[in-house]
Each structure stands twice: as structure tokens, then as C-alpha cells.
């Protein structure tokens, strides 16, 4: 579910009069990395603060042949009722 009240906006209107930088420049790479870091932190904070949320997990898939394959595997794990139950109950339940 999504709340209509959770929002992150990034605006650039030129008012600061900073010198623009090229996409392939070191400045751009640093800015993009810093912005990505902040946005990921904010996204996790919003998810963790969700109504009824008691846990926040991050699923990392390694060794997939493609991004699509990795996303499909991650969704399969995230949508598994057994996984959700085990995480909520703090019981790995490895016997299943």
C-alpha cells in the first residue's frame, strides 16, 4: 500500500546559479552518487515508517543473468507467504 502523504521531491530551478556540469564529468558522478544515496535512505525511511510496518528487509539477488531475472527472483521471495511469516515471527523456519 502507498500513503498519499509520503513524497520526495528533487527540484532544480537554477536560482542558486551554480555552474552546470557535463554528464560525463567527475562532478556529475559525485552528485549522482550522493543524490542516489540520499534518495535510497529516504525511501527506506518512508517504508520503515509505513502504517503497520514492523520490519524492513532488503532483498539482494546475486548471480542473476539479467536485471529482469534478478527482479523476478526478488519479487518471488518478497511475495512468499512463508518468507513473510518467518520474518514477521522472527523464526527462520528452515524445516519448510
N, C-alpha and C positions, 0 to 999 in steps of 0.2 A: 504494500500500500504506500501511497505517497501523500504527504501533507501539502496542502495548498500554501502553507506558510513558510516552508523551507525553501530558501533560494540563495544562490550565489551569483553575483553579477561581477563582471570584469568590464570596466569601461576605459576607453582611451579617447579623449576628445581633443588632444593637442594643447590644452590650456597650460600644461607645465612647460611647454616649449623645449622639450628635450630633443636632442638631435636624433632623427630616425637612424636605425641601423639595418644593414642588409641581412637577409635571411641566412646567409652562409657565414656571417661574422661570428666571432667569439662572443661578442656582447649579446647577440641574439640567442646563441646556445645557452649562455648563462641565464638570461632572462627566462627562456622557455623552461629550463630545468627548475628554476626557482618557482615559477608560476605553477608548474605541474606538481611540485612538492606541496605547495600551499593548497591547491585545489583538491589533491588527494586527502590531505589532512582534514580539510573542511568537509569533504564528502563522508569520511569515516566518522567525524564528529556528529554530523546530521543523522547518519544511520544508527549510530550508537545511542543517540538521544531519542530515537523513534518511540512512539507510544507503544508500550508493552514490550519493548526490547529489553532482554536480559543478557544477551550475549552479542558479540560482534566477531564473526570469523572471516578470515581471508583465505580463499582457496587459490593455491598456486599450482598450475599444471606445468610440468617439465617434460621435455622429450616428445611433445606433440609434433606431428608433421606440418601443421599449419595453425594459424591463429584461430580459424574456424573450428578445427578439431579440438584445440585447447578449450575454447569457449564452450563447445558442446560437452566436453568431459566435466568442466567446472559446473555447468548448469545441472548435469546429471547428479553430481554429488550434492550440490546445494538444494536441489529439489527432492532428494531422497528423504522419505519419511523416517527411515531407520536412522539416517545421519542426524536429522533434525531432533529426533527423540533422544538420541545418545548425547548430543551436545547440550540440549536443554536439561537433561537429567544428570549431566556431568558423569556419564557412565559410558565408556567406550563400547561395551557390549561386544567384544571381539568374537564371541562364540557364534554370532549370526553370520 
